[in-house]
Amino acid sequence: MRTEPDIQVGILSAPSIEFTLSTPYRLQGQMLEGPQKAVYANGHILLNGQSYNDLFFEPAIPARASFILHRVTIGIGFHWQRDEVQHFQGALHIIIEEGRLTAVNIIPAEAYLASVISSEMKATAPMGLLKAHAVISRSWLLANLGHRAEPQQKPDGGLVWYERTAHTHFDVCADDHCQRYQGITRATTEQVRQAVAETCGEVLTYEGQICDARFSKCCGGAFEEFPYCWADIHYPYLHRGRDWRIGKQTVSLPDLTREAEAERWIRSAPPAFCHTAEPGLLARVLNNYDQETSDFYRWRVEYGQDELAALIRERSRTDFGRIVDLIPVARGTSGRLWQLKIVGTQLTRIIGKELEIRRTLSPTHLYSSAFVVDKTDCLPDGLPGRFILTGAGWGHGVGLCQIGAAVMATQGYNYREILHHYYAGADIECIYQAKNSQL
């Protein structure tokens, strides 16, 4: 790859889409501007009284072009889910997918990345984090281009995992399923533009291949390995390790696949880069909706018996009856459970992998699957009346830890040192030059 690619980003899907062309756009030879509404009807798209198979809005003046999409849902399925009005640059393509309309933004990769690192984190984050995030977001994007037809869920002996490359008609979506992309809605600062420009075309590679550079919000002090979250594939650069260094020296990590070690680790709060509650740093790094989560390094969730039984029944679509126990079966290298046994009065079953566990035990998503369970308040029938989950981290814990990387940056580590901490053995290479695109 020698030239910067254009990226097709799926923004929203709905029976009808309301949008505003802030500048002139071309549609099949005609010029349009201002408020518009596209509606799905009988296999076609209706716009201004005319019927289309698809709508491609090409900017009349690319350097100035922008449009607005109304009712864009962000944080789909998570506790911060909400609708926003969002503003984008580039071209707009509206297509039909499964009886609904999908809005796709087409934009050069580097402009896409300027938005991603301002949407995943805050545009005021430390430069070292912004540069590191530009490299890993670019790496993940390019490593997964072209992988569009994979199923979203893959069963394997009762275990389920969720792949991110599950889109058929565009490259990536705009939400947490892929990478957060919110156009120019999030303020892109000069610092963000500098971070993207100074790392332009740089990716992580391992043995000549672009790295599948995963990342999460907070590892909880320990890195997870890829196979415990997704397919049984080992990437050496997504390694076991501890999110802590003394100078340039790494610090050893207990064997958290062992239950006793995992329990000690989760119930304590060992030093780690991501073990910070500094409000000033978090306000610089986290977008407003992420700051609604205050306890991410260590956290606690409680459920009553009836509440938990109803939750598991609804989320798994399986009636376990009343819940007798939640038993750890297998943990990954960060102490995250990838197999959990749910024991009910009507059914006992092992579930996994980590995201399936998180989805089953929360109305949205549990912060992570690195948790231990305490049972209290014994009921007259001998069943636990209350389940207390004490946990560590936010997200899957594979690859870069966003909070940890932010702390590293404030402590003087540069972006290359941050990347080598989280992706040991990976190289940093420049594989293309940017187009003359406006970030």
VMD Tcl script that draws the C-alpha trace (Angstrom):
set ca {
  {0.00 0.00 0.00}
  {1.70 3.21 -1.15}
  {-1.16 5.69 -1.20}
  {-3.64 6.68 1.46}
  {-6.90 4.72 1.02}
  {-10.43 6.06 1.27}
  {-12.46 4.50 4.07}
  {-16.16 3.64 3.94}
  {-17.67 4.13 7.40}
  {-21.20 2.95 8.26}
  {-22.71 5.63 10.51}
  {-26.36 4.71 11.13}
  {-29.15 2.41 9.97}
  {-32.86 3.32 10.07}
  {-36.09 3.11 8.02}
  {-35.59 6.79 7.16}
  {-32.61 9.11 7.45}
  {-32.77 12.85 7.99}
  {-29.66 14.81 7.03}
  {-28.52 18.28 6.09}
  {-26.08 19.03 3.29}
  {-24.21 21.99 4.79}
  {-22.45 22.67 1.47}
  {-23.40 21.84 -2.15}
  {-23.34 18.15 -3.16}
  {-23.93 16.45 -6.53}
  {-26.49 13.65 -6.88}
  {-26.72 12.14 -10.37}
  {-26.03 15.45 -12.09}
  {-28.16 17.69 -9.86}
  {-26.88 19.99 -7.11}
  {-28.44 19.70 -3.65}
  {-27.97 21.59 -0.40}
  {-29.85 22.01 2.88}
  {-32.24 19.68 4.81}
  {-33.09 16.30 3.22}
  {-34.99 13.15 4.15}
  {-34.49 9.72 2.56}
  {-37.12 7.02 3.18}
  {-37.05 3.28 2.48}
  {-40.13 2.10 0.54}
  {-40.75 -1.16 -1.33}
  {-37.11 -1.94 -2.03}
  {-36.18 1.60 -3.09}
  {-35.12 4.92 -1.58}
  {-37.47 7.89 -1.86}
  {-35.95 11.37 -1.89}
  {-37.75 14.55 -2.94}
  {-40.47 12.56 -4.70}
  {-38.07 10.44 -6.75}
  {-37.12 6.76 -6.40}
  {-33.49 5.53 -6.27}
  {-31.60 2.27 -5.74}
  {-28.96 4.15 -3.78}
  {-27.91 7.75 -3.16}
  {-24.35 8.94 -3.66}
  {-23.73 12.55 -2.64}
  {-20.42 13.78 -4.05}
  {-18.95 17.00 -2.62}
  {-18.99 19.90 -5.09}
  {-16.04 21.49 -3.26}
  {-14.22 18.60 -1.48}
  {-12.04 20.80 0.75}
  {-15.09 22.52 2.27}
  {-17.73 19.79 2.05}
  {-19.69 18.75 5.13}
  {-23.05 17.27 6.06}
  {-25.06 16.59 9.21}
  {-26.78 13.34 10.21}
  {-29.61 13.44 12.74}
  {-30.35 10.79 15.40}
  {-27.02 8.95 15.27}
  {-26.91 6.36 18.07}
  {-23.57 5.99 19.84}
  {-22.53 3.45 22.49}
  {-24.98 0.89 21.09}
  {-25.80 -1.66 23.80}
  {-23.59 0.02 26.41}
  {-24.61 2.00 29.47}
  {-23.76 5.33 27.77}
  {-25.97 4.72 24.69}
  {-27.58 7.91 23.38}
  {-28.59 9.72 20.18}
  {-26.60 12.62 18.80}
  {-26.62 15.04 15.88}
  {-23.27 14.55 14.15}
  {-21.32 16.54 11.57}
  {-19.12 14.90 8.90}
  {-16.76 15.76 6.06}
  {-16.39 13.87 2.76}
  {-18.93 12.02 0.63}
  {-22.24 10.48 1.77}
  {-23.58 7.20 0.36}
  {-27.03 5.97 1.42}
  {-27.66 2.30 0.65}
  {-30.29 -0.35 1.36}
  {-29.48 -3.12 3.84}
  {-32.06 -5.66 5.01}
  {-35.07 -3.39 4.49}
  {-33.46 -0.34 6.07}
  {-31.29 2.54 4.96}
  {-27.64 2.80 5.96}
  {-25.67 6.05 5.79}
  {-22.02 5.54 4.80}
  {-19.40 8.29 5.01}
  {-16.50 8.02 2.54}
  {-13.39 9.85 3.70}
  {-9.56 9.59 3.37}
  {-7.95 7.40 6.04}
  {-5.97 10.16 7.76}
  {-9.03 12.42 8.13}
  {-10.94 9.39 9.46}
  {-8.18 8.82 12.04}
  {-8.22 12.45 13.22}
  {-11.84 11.87 14.20}
  {-11.24 8.40 15.66}
  {-8.61 9.51 18.14}
  {-10.81 12.47 19.16}
  {-13.80 10.12 19.58}
  {-12.09 7.17 21.28}
  {-10.32 9.55 23.64}
  {-10.48 13.32 24.07}
  {-8.74 15.75 21.72}
  {-7.00 17.27 24.78}
  {-5.26 13.98 25.72}
  {-1.45 13.96 26.06}
  {0.46 13.96 22.76}
  {2.11 10.61 23.47}
  {-1.30 8.93 23.79}
  {-2.70 10.67 20.70}
  {0.26 9.56 18.55}
  {0.18 6.02 19.91}
  {-3.57 5.85 19.29}
  {-3.18 7.15 15.74}
  {-0.74 4.31 15.00}
  {-2.84 1.54 16.52}
  {-6.13 2.79 15.06}
  {-4.49 2.98 11.63}
  {-2.99 -0.49 12.13}
  {-6.27 -2.11 13.16}
  {-8.10 -0.40 10.29}
  {-5.66 -1.45 7.57}
  {-5.19 -4.95 8.96}
  {-8.93 -5.52 8.68}
  {-9.70 -3.82 5.35}
  {-11.33 -6.29 2.99}
  {-12.55 -8.66 5.73}
  {-16.23 -7.89 5.26}
  {-18.13 -11.14 5.04}
  {-17.18 -12.86 8.30}
  {-20.04 -13.82 10.64}
  {-20.54 -11.68 13.72}
  {-20.73 -14.66 16.04}
  {-18.83 -17.94 15.86}
  {-19.96 -20.89 18.00}
  {-17.36 -23.38 19.19}
  {-18.44 -26.04 21.64}
  {-20.97 -23.73 23.27}
  {-18.59 -20.76 23.43}
  {-19.32 -17.61 21.46}
  {-17.11 -14.71 20.47}
  {-17.82 -11.59 18.48}
  {-15.59 -10.50 15.62}
  {-15.24 -6.84 14.70}
  {-14.93 -7.36 10.92}
  {-18.56 -8.22 10.37}
  {-19.75 -5.63 7.84}
  {-20.73 -6.47 4.29}
  {-21.24 -3.16 2.47}
  {-18.67 -0.88 4.11}
  {-15.26 -1.16 5.77}
  {-15.99 -0.27 9.40}
  {-18.84 1.02 11.52}
  {-18.65 4.22 13.56}
  {-19.31 2.76 17.01}
  {-17.49 0.69 19.65}
  {-18.04 -2.49 17.62}
  {-15.15 -1.25 15.42}
  {-13.66 2.13 16.38}
  {-15.52 5.21 17.55}
  {-15.83 7.68 14.69}
  {-17.97 10.75 15.22}
  {-16.90 12.90 12.29}
  {-16.06 16.48 13.21}
  {-18.64 16.44 16.02}
  {-15.85 15.93 18.56}
  {-13.50 18.91 18.61}
  {-10.35 18.02 16.67}
  {-7.55 20.18 18.06}
  {-4.31 21.28 16.46}
  {-2.67 18.72 18.75}
  {-4.74 15.93 17.17}
  {-3.89 17.12 13.66}
  {-0.23 17.16 14.63}
  {-0.41 13.64 16.13}
  {-1.96 12.24 12.94}
  {0.33 14.21 10.60}
  {3.53 13.28 12.44}
  {2.63 9.57 12.38}
  {1.13 9.67 8.86}
  {1.10 6.21 7.31}
  {2.76 4.59 10.35}
  {1.52 1.16 11.41}
  {2.60 -1.61 13.74}
  {3.96 -4.67 11.93}
  {5.11 -8.11 13.01}
  {7.12 -10.30 10.64}
  {6.05 -8.10 7.74}
  {2.31 -8.16 8.48}
  {0.25 -5.25 9.79}
  {-0.71 -5.94 13.40}
  {-4.30 -6.48 14.50}
  {-3.77 -3.80 17.14}
  {-6.60 -4.25 19.62}
  {-7.13 -1.84 22.51}
  {-9.44 -1.34 25.48}
  {-10.24 1.36 28.01}
  {-8.53 -0.07 31.10}
  {-6.70 -3.41 31.36}
  {-6.98 -3.48 35.15}
  {-3.21 -3.84 35.50}
  {-2.73 -6.98 33.37}
  {-2.77 -7.65 29.62}
  {-5.04 -10.29 28.12}
  {-4.12 -12.51 25.17}
  {-6.12 -12.70 21.94}
  {-7.38 -16.34 22.09}
  {-9.18 -15.81 25.39}
  {-11.43 -13.20 23.77}
  {-11.72 -14.22 20.11}
  {-10.61 -17.01 17.77}
  {-7.93 -19.47 18.87}
  {-5.12 -17.52 17.19}
  {-1.93 -16.48 18.97}
  {-0.43 -13.11 18.06}
  {2.97 -12.78 19.81}
  {2.66 -8.98 20.02}
  {-0.65 -9.27 21.94}
  {1.10 -10.73 24.91}
  {0.70 -11.53 28.58}
  {2.15 -8.84 30.83}
  {1.70 -6.27 33.52}
  {0.80 -2.63 32.93}
  {3.67 -1.35 35.01}
  {7.34 -0.52 34.61}
  {10.03 0.69 36.97}
  {12.11 2.89 34.70}
  {12.61 0.81 31.59}
  {12.25 -2.50 33.42}
  {9.10 -4.59 33.11}
  {7.50 -5.96 36.27}
  {6.47 -9.60 36.59}
  {2.82 -10.65 36.55}
  {1.38 -13.48 38.68}
  {-0.15 -16.43 36.86}
  {-3.70 -15.11 36.78}
  {-5.00 -18.20 34.99}
  {-4.82 -19.81 38.46}
  {-7.95 -19.09 40.46}
  {-6.21 -18.31 43.75}
  {-3.81 -15.85 42.09}
  {-6.64 -14.23 40.12}
  {-8.70 -13.76 43.25}
  {-5.79 -12.16 45.14}
  {-5.09 -9.86 42.18}
  {-8.69 -8.73 41.67}
  {-9.38 -8.16 45.37}
  {-6.26 -6.00 45.70}
  {-5.20 -2.87 43.83}
  {-1.58 -3.37 42.77}
  {0.28 -0.45 41.17}
  {-0.28 -0.05 37.44}
  {-0.21 2.75 34.91}
  {-4.00 2.51 34.60}
  {-4.44 2.66 38.39}
  {-5.21 6.36 38.54}
  {-8.08 8.42 39.83}
  {-6.50 11.78 39.04}
  {-9.54 13.84 37.99}
  {-7.49 16.32 35.97}
  {-5.93 13.62 33.79}
  {-9.18 11.71 33.30}
  {-10.97 14.92 32.32}
  {-8.27 15.55 29.68}
  {-8.45 11.98 28.36}
  {-12.05 10.75 28.60}
  {-15.00 12.10 26.64}
  {-17.94 13.24 28.76}
  {-19.96 10.01 28.48}
  {-16.90 7.94 29.48}
  {-16.44 10.08 32.60}
  {-19.84 8.79 33.77}
  {-17.89 5.65 34.72}
  {-15.79 6.48 37.78}
  {-14.58 3.10 39.06}
  {-12.89 1.28 36.21}
  {-9.62 -0.04 37.71}
  {-11.54 -1.92 40.41}
  {-15.32 -2.04 40.60}
  {-18.23 -3.72 42.37}
  {-21.69 -4.78 41.16}
  {-24.44 -6.35 43.30}
  {-27.54 -8.32 42.27}
  {-30.36 -9.76 44.33}
  {-31.46 -13.34 43.60}
  {-34.60 -12.41 41.69}
  {-32.81 -9.61 39.83}
  {-29.95 -11.86 38.71}
  {-32.21 -14.75 37.69}
  {-34.37 -12.41 35.60}
  {-31.33 -10.72 34.08}
  {-29.69 -14.00 33.02}
  {-32.99 -15.30 31.64}
  {-33.51 -12.15 29.57}
  {-29.93 -11.74 28.34}
  {-29.23 -15.41 27.54}
  {-32.80 -16.19 26.40}
  {-32.50 -19.30 28.55}
  {-34.35 -20.09 31.78}
  {-31.83 -21.31 34.34}
  {-34.44 -21.04 37.10}
  {-33.18 -19.51 40.32}
  {-29.41 -19.02 40.45}
  {-27.49 -21.39 42.72}
  {-23.94 -20.33 41.82}
  {-21.61 -18.60 39.36}
  {-18.46 -20.73 39.16}
  {-15.20 -19.69 37.43}
  {-14.10 -22.41 35.00}
  {-11.23 -20.87 32.99}
  {-9.41 -17.54 33.10}
  {-7.06 -15.81 30.68}
  {-3.72 -14.19 31.41}
  {-5.31 -11.03 32.87}
  {-7.63 -12.99 35.16}
  {-10.56 -12.42 32.81}
  {-12.99 -15.30 32.73}
  {-13.47 -16.90 29.34}
  {-15.53 -19.78 30.71}
  {-18.10 -19.35 33.48}
  {-20.48 -22.00 34.82}
  {-23.98 -20.77 35.64}
  {-25.67 -23.19 38.04}
  {-29.44 -22.82 38.20}
  {-32.24 -24.81 39.74}
  {-33.44 -25.80 36.25}
  {-30.25 -25.76 34.16}
  {-26.48 -25.69 34.45}
  {-24.37 -24.45 31.54}
  {-20.89 -23.10 30.80}
  {-20.89 -19.82 28.86}
  {-18.10 -17.78 27.23}
  {-16.03 -16.14 25.87}
  {-15.41 -12.92 27.77}
  {-17.87 -10.64 25.97}
  {-20.66 -13.21 26.18}
  {-20.10 -13.40 29.94}
  {-20.19 -9.60 30.21}
  {-23.38 -9.40 28.16}
  {-25.12 -12.12 30.16}
  {-24.41 -10.57 33.56}
  {-25.41 -6.98 32.84}
  {-28.34 -5.07 31.32}
  {-25.71 -3.58 28.96}
  {-22.13 -4.85 29.30}
  {-20.33 -5.70 32.53}
  {-17.14 -3.61 32.73}
  {-15.00 -6.73 32.25}
  {-15.01 -10.47 32.86}
  {-12.18 -10.21 35.42}
  {-14.29 -10.67 38.53}
  {-14.80 -12.84 41.59}
  {-18.16 -13.70 43.13}
  {-19.33 -13.53 46.74}
  {-22.71 -14.96 47.79}
  {-24.51 -13.53 50.82}
  {-27.92 -13.31 52.52}
  {-28.86 -16.99 52.46}
  {-32.58 -17.43 51.76}
  {-34.87 -19.91 53.56}
  {-34.57 -22.36 50.65}
  {-30.76 -22.31 50.98}
  {-30.11 -20.24 47.84}
  {-28.00 -17.08 47.93}
  {-30.08 -13.94 48.31}
  {-27.37 -11.66 46.92}
  {-24.44 -11.98 44.52}
  {-21.55 -9.48 44.73}
  {-19.21 -9.22 41.75}
  {-15.85 -7.56 42.47}
  {-13.99 -6.85 39.26}
  {-10.97 -5.35 37.54}
  {-10.65 -3.27 34.38}
  {-12.92 -1.96 31.64}
  {-13.03 -3.88 28.38}
  {-11.26 -6.98 27.07}
  {-7.75 -5.93 28.15}
  {-6.02 -6.97 24.90}
  {-3.35 -4.63 23.48}
  {-3.11 -0.98 24.42}
  {-4.74 0.16 27.65}
  {-6.02 3.67 26.93}
  {-5.92 4.90 30.53}
  {-2.52 3.31 31.10}
  {-1.12 4.82 27.91}
  {-2.38 8.26 28.97}
  {-0.59 7.95 32.31}
  {2.59 6.77 30.56}
  {2.46 9.83 28.31}
  {2.18 12.19 31.30}
  {5.19 10.44 32.87}
  {7.35 11.26 29.85}
  {7.17 8.06 27.78}
  {7.04 8.85 24.05}
  {4.58 7.18 21.70}
  {7.10 4.60 20.48}
  {7.90 3.54 24.04}
  {4.18 3.30 24.79}
  {3.58 1.13 21.72}
  {6.47 -1.22 22.53}
  {5.16 -1.58 26.09}
  {1.77 -2.80 24.89}
  {2.84 -4.58 21.67}
  {6.17 -6.21 22.54}
  {8.19 -7.29 19.51}
  {6.20 -5.22 17.01}
  {7.89 -2.81 14.61}
  {6.70 0.65 13.56}
  {6.75 1.22 9.79}
  {5.48 3.93 7.43}
  {3.60 2.32 4.52}
  {2.07 5.30 2.69}
  {2.05 9.08 2.25}
  {-1.11 11.13 2.76}
  {-3.23 12.60 0.01}
  {-3.70 16.34 0.01}
  {-6.62 15.91 2.39}
  {-7.75 18.30 5.09}
  {-7.69 16.81 8.58}
}
mol new
graphics top color blue
foreach p $ca { graphics top sphere $p radius 0.5 }
foreach p [lrange $ca 0 end-1] q [lrange $ca 1 end] { graphics top cylinder $p $q radius 0.2 }
display resetview
